[in-house]
Amino acid sequence: MDDLSCGLGKVLLSDLQCPVCIEYMVPPINMCRNGHNICSRCRQRVQCCPTCRAEFLETRNVSLEHIVRRQKYPCANKQMGCHDLLSIEHIAEHNAVCVYVKIKCPMYLDKTCSWNGLKNDLKEHAKAAHPQFFLKASKFHPTSYTTCLAIISCFGKLFTYYQTIKYGRLYGAVQLTGTSSEASKYKCKFTLRAANGIERISKTFLVRCYAEDFETIFNSGTCFCLDEKVVKYFLEESNQKLIITLSRVW
């Protein structure tokens, strides 16, 4: 890109920032009677234009909305070294899983690790700091029927398995350290066997992405979920016969 185009791009991007939250505006974009713009989220929080104090119109800035949809936006981690440019529909998800973004170690869920580093460094951190929770396999079984955490390396990707009991129910889900489109290429099969080797419960779900926290996943119902009474029926000498198998979606 030449210097002129680069300069015009920076000016346009600055014009697409909301004057209140400084985030890039997405449709619908509201404006005041003097033509100043504001994002729809901030519009709900302010009574008059933050730029000129004029009242807002019910009219949307359709022309600017068209520009927004065609514009490419820089990653929020540009200063860290990411040079990707994405559409407004994909920039938020990219920012959440960019290799330059800092993420928490999954063990924060167990309140045992405060590590916060680059996504690409998570695997080495897990191997060094949490070897007892790091697995290199596509099939595994939790050692406890209550709370369990595991960081799994397979298919060249990094997954997190988390299960917990809440409100009398066992919840379990697998999360990929990647985007939703990447996560949709993998599935996780939960198989719970009884001691007699005959009775079993088997359920399959898509792997969820890193941008979805486990609390949201559990509340959505897109995960393994059984009454604790049912789980206890399948226990054998306090050992759970739950097998989780990760595989690709063909």
C-alpha positions as CSV (number, residue, x, y, z in Angstrom):
1,M,0.0,0.0,0.0
2,D,1.4,3.4,-0.9
3,D,1.8,6.3,1.5
4,L,-1.3,8.1,0.2
5,S,-3.5,5.1,0.5
6,C,-2.1,4.3,3.9
7,G,-2.8,7.8,5.1
8,L,-6.4,7.8,3.7
9,G,-7.0,4.4,5.4
10,K,-5.9,5.8,8.8
11,V,-8.1,8.9,8.5
12,L,-11.1,6.7,7.5
13,L,-10.6,4.3,10.4
14,S,-10.4,7.2,12.8
15,D,-13.8,8.5,11.4
16,L,-15.3,5.1,12.0
17,Q,-14.5,5.1,15.7
18,C,-17.3,5.9,18.1
19,P,-16.6,9.1,20.0
20,V,-17.7,7.5,23.3
21,C,-16.3,4.0,23.5
22,I,-13.6,4.6,20.8
23,E,-14.5,1.2,19.3
24,Y,-15.2,0.8,15.6
25,M,-18.9,1.4,14.9
26,V,-21.0,-1.4,13.4
27,P,-24.5,-1.1,11.9
28,P,-26.9,0.4,13.0
29,I,-25.1,3.7,13.3
30,N,-27.1,6.6,14.7
31,M,-26.4,10.3,14.2
32,C,-27.4,13.7,15.7
33,R,-29.0,16.6,13.8
34,N,-25.6,18.0,13.0
35,G,-24.4,14.8,11.4
36,H,-22.1,13.4,14.1
37,N,-22.2,9.6,14.6
38,I,-22.4,7.2,17.5
39,C,-22.5,3.5,17.9
40,S,-25.9,1.9,18.8
41,R,-24.6,0.6,22.1
42,C,-23.4,4.0,23.3
43,R,-26.6,5.7,21.9
44,Q,-28.6,3.8,24.6
45,R,-26.4,5.3,27.3
46,V,-26.3,9.0,26.4
47,Q,-29.1,11.6,25.9
48,C,-27.4,14.0,23.5
49,C,-24.5,14.0,21.1
50,P,-21.2,13.8,22.9
51,T,-19.6,15.9,20.2
52,C,-21.9,18.9,19.9
53,R,-24.6,18.3,22.5
54,A,-27.3,18.3,19.8
55,E,-30.3,15.9,20.0
56,F,-30.2,12.6,18.2
57,L,-32.3,11.8,15.2
58,E,-34.2,8.6,14.5
59,T,-32.3,8.4,11.2
60,R,-29.5,6.0,10.6
61,N,-26.3,6.9,8.7
62,V,-26.8,4.3,5.9
63,S,-23.9,5.6,3.8
64,L,-21.5,5.2,6.6
65,E,-22.9,1.7,7.3
66,H,-22.1,0.7,3.7
67,I,-18.5,2.0,4.2
68,V,-18.2,0.0,7.5
69,R,-19.2,-3.2,5.7
70,R,-16.6,-2.7,3.0
71,Q,-13.8,-1.5,5.2
72,K,-11.0,-3.8,6.5
73,Y,-10.0,-3.3,10.1
74,P,-6.6,-3.9,11.8
75,C,-6.3,-6.4,14.6
76,A,-6.4,-5.0,18.1
77,N,-2.9,-6.6,18.6
78,K,-1.3,-4.6,15.8
79,Q,1.2,-3.1,18.2
80,M,2.2,-6.7,19.3
81,G,3.0,-7.6,15.7
82,C,-0.3,-8.8,14.0
83,H,-0.8,-7.3,10.6
84,D,-4.1,-9.0,9.7
85,L,-6.9,-6.9,8.2
86,L,-10.4,-8.2,8.6
87,S,-14.0,-7.3,7.9
88,I,-16.2,-5.9,10.7
89,E,-18.0,-9.3,10.9
90,H,-14.8,-11.2,11.7
91,I,-12.6,-8.7,13.5
92,A,-14.1,-9.3,17.0
93,E,-13.6,-13.1,16.8
94,H,-10.1,-12.7,15.4
95,N,-9.1,-10.3,18.2
96,A,-10.2,-12.9,20.8
97,V,-8.1,-15.7,19.3
98,C,-5.2,-13.9,17.6
99,V,-1.8,-15.6,18.1
100,Y,-0.6,-12.2,19.5
101,V,-3.4,-11.9,22.1
102,K,-2.6,-12.6,25.7
103,I,-4.8,-15.4,27.2
104,K,-5.2,-16.9,30.6
105,C,-4.0,-20.4,31.4
106,P,-7.1,-22.7,31.6
107,M,-6.0,-23.7,35.1
108,Y,-7.3,-20.3,36.3
109,L,-10.6,-22.1,36.4
110,D,-9.1,-24.2,39.3
111,K,-7.6,-21.0,40.8
112,T,-4.2,-22.6,40.6
113,C,-2.5,-20.5,37.9
114,S,-2.3,-16.8,37.2
115,W,-0.2,-17.2,34.0
116,N,-1.3,-14.7,31.2
117,G,0.7,-14.9,28.0
118,L,0.7,-15.3,24.3
119,K,-1.6,-17.9,22.8
120,N,1.4,-19.6,21.0
121,D,3.2,-20.0,24.3
122,L,0.3,-21.7,26.1
123,K,1.3,-25.3,25.1
124,E,4.8,-25.0,26.4
125,H,3.6,-23.4,29.6
126,A,1.1,-26.2,30.2
127,K,3.7,-28.9,29.7
128,A,6.1,-27.2,32.0
129,A,3.8,-25.9,34.8
130,H,1.0,-28.4,34.7
131,P,2.4,-31.8,33.4
132,Q,-0.2,-33.7,35.5
133,F,-3.0,-32.0,33.6
134,F,-1.4,-32.0,30.2
135,L,-2.5,-34.8,27.9
136,K,-1.3,-35.7,24.4
137,A,-4.2,-37.9,23.2
138,S,-7.5,-37.8,21.5
139,K,-9.2,-40.1,24.0
140,F,-9.1,-39.7,27.8
141,H,-11.1,-40.2,30.9
142,P,-11.5,-37.8,33.9
143,T,-10.1,-39.2,37.2
144,S,-12.9,-37.6,39.2
145,Y,-16.7,-37.4,38.7
146,T,-16.8,-33.9,40.2
147,T,-14.5,-31.1,39.1
148,C,-11.9,-31.9,36.5
149,L,-9.6,-29.9,34.2
150,A,-7.3,-31.1,31.4
151,I,-5.3,-29.4,28.6
152,I,-5.2,-31.7,25.6
153,S,-2.9,-31.6,22.6
154,C,-4.1,-33.5,19.5
155,F,-4.6,-32.9,15.8
156,G,-2.0,-30.1,16.0
157,K,-4.4,-28.1,18.2
158,L,-4.8,-27.3,21.9
159,F,-8.1,-28.1,23.7
160,T,-9.3,-27.7,27.2
161,Y,-11.7,-30.1,29.0
162,Y,-13.6,-28.8,32.0
163,Q,-16.2,-30.5,34.0
164,T,-18.0,-29.5,37.2
165,I,-21.0,-30.3,39.3
166,K,-23.5,-27.4,39.9
167,Y,-27.1,-27.4,40.9
168,G,-27.1,-31.2,41.2
169,R,-25.9,-31.8,37.6
170,L,-22.7,-32.8,36.0
171,Y,-21.5,-30.5,33.2
172,G,-18.7,-31.2,30.8
173,A,-17.4,-29.5,27.6
174,V,-14.4,-29.3,25.4
175,Q,-13.1,-25.9,24.2
176,L,-10.6,-25.3,21.3
177,T,-8.0,-22.5,21.6
178,G,-9.2,-21.1,18.3
179,T,-12.0,-19.5,16.4
180,S,-15.6,-20.8,16.2
181,S,-15.0,-21.9,12.5
182,E,-12.0,-23.9,13.6
183,A,-13.9,-25.4,16.6
184,S,-16.8,-26.5,14.4
185,K,-14.4,-28.9,12.6
186,Y,-14.1,-31.0,15.8
187,K,-16.5,-33.0,17.9
188,C,-16.4,-34.6,21.3
189,K,-18.1,-37.8,22.2
190,F,-19.0,-38.5,25.9
191,T,-19.5,-42.2,26.8
192,L,-20.5,-43.2,30.3
193,R,-20.4,-46.9,31.1
194,A,-21.9,-48.8,34.0
195,A,-19.9,-51.4,35.9
196,N,-21.8,-54.3,34.3
197,G,-20.3,-53.3,30.9
198,I,-23.8,-53.3,29.3
199,E,-25.5,-50.1,30.3
200,R,-24.1,-46.9,28.8
201,I,-25.0,-43.3,28.0
202,S,-23.4,-41.7,24.9
203,K,-23.7,-38.2,23.7
204,T,-21.8,-36.2,21.0
205,F,-21.3,-32.4,20.8
206,L,-19.3,-30.0,18.7
207,V,-16.2,-28.5,20.3
208,R,-16.7,-24.9,21.4
209,C,-14.3,-22.0,20.7
210,Y,-12.1,-20.1,23.1
211,A,-14.2,-17.0,22.9
212,E,-17.1,-18.8,24.7
213,D,-16.4,-19.2,28.4
214,F,-17.4,-22.4,30.1
215,E,-20.2,-20.8,32.1
216,T,-21.9,-19.6,28.9
217,I,-21.4,-23.1,27.3
218,F,-22.9,-24.8,30.3
219,N,-25.9,-22.5,30.5
220,S,-26.5,-22.9,26.7
221,G,-27.1,-26.6,27.0
222,T,-24.6,-27.3,24.1
223,C,-22.6,-29.6,26.3
224,F,-22.6,-32.9,28.3
225,C,-25.1,-32.7,31.1
226,L,-26.5,-35.3,33.5
227,D,-28.2,-35.4,36.9
228,E,-25.7,-36.2,39.6
229,K,-27.9,-39.1,40.7
230,V,-27.5,-40.7,37.3
231,V,-23.7,-40.2,37.3
232,K,-23.4,-41.8,40.7
233,Y,-25.3,-44.9,39.4
234,F,-22.5,-45.4,36.9
235,L,-19.7,-45.1,39.5
236,E,-17.6,-48.2,40.3
237,E,-15.8,-47.9,43.7
238,S,-16.0,-44.1,43.4
239,N,-14.3,-44.3,39.9
240,Q,-16.1,-42.8,37.0
241,K,-16.3,-44.7,33.7
242,L,-16.6,-41.6,31.5
243,I,-14.6,-41.6,28.3
244,I,-14.2,-38.4,26.2
245,T,-13.2,-38.9,22.5
246,L,-12.1,-36.1,20.3
247,S,-12.4,-36.5,16.5
248,R,-12.6,-34.4,13.3
249,V,-16.0,-33.6,11.7
250,W,-15.8,-35.1,8.2
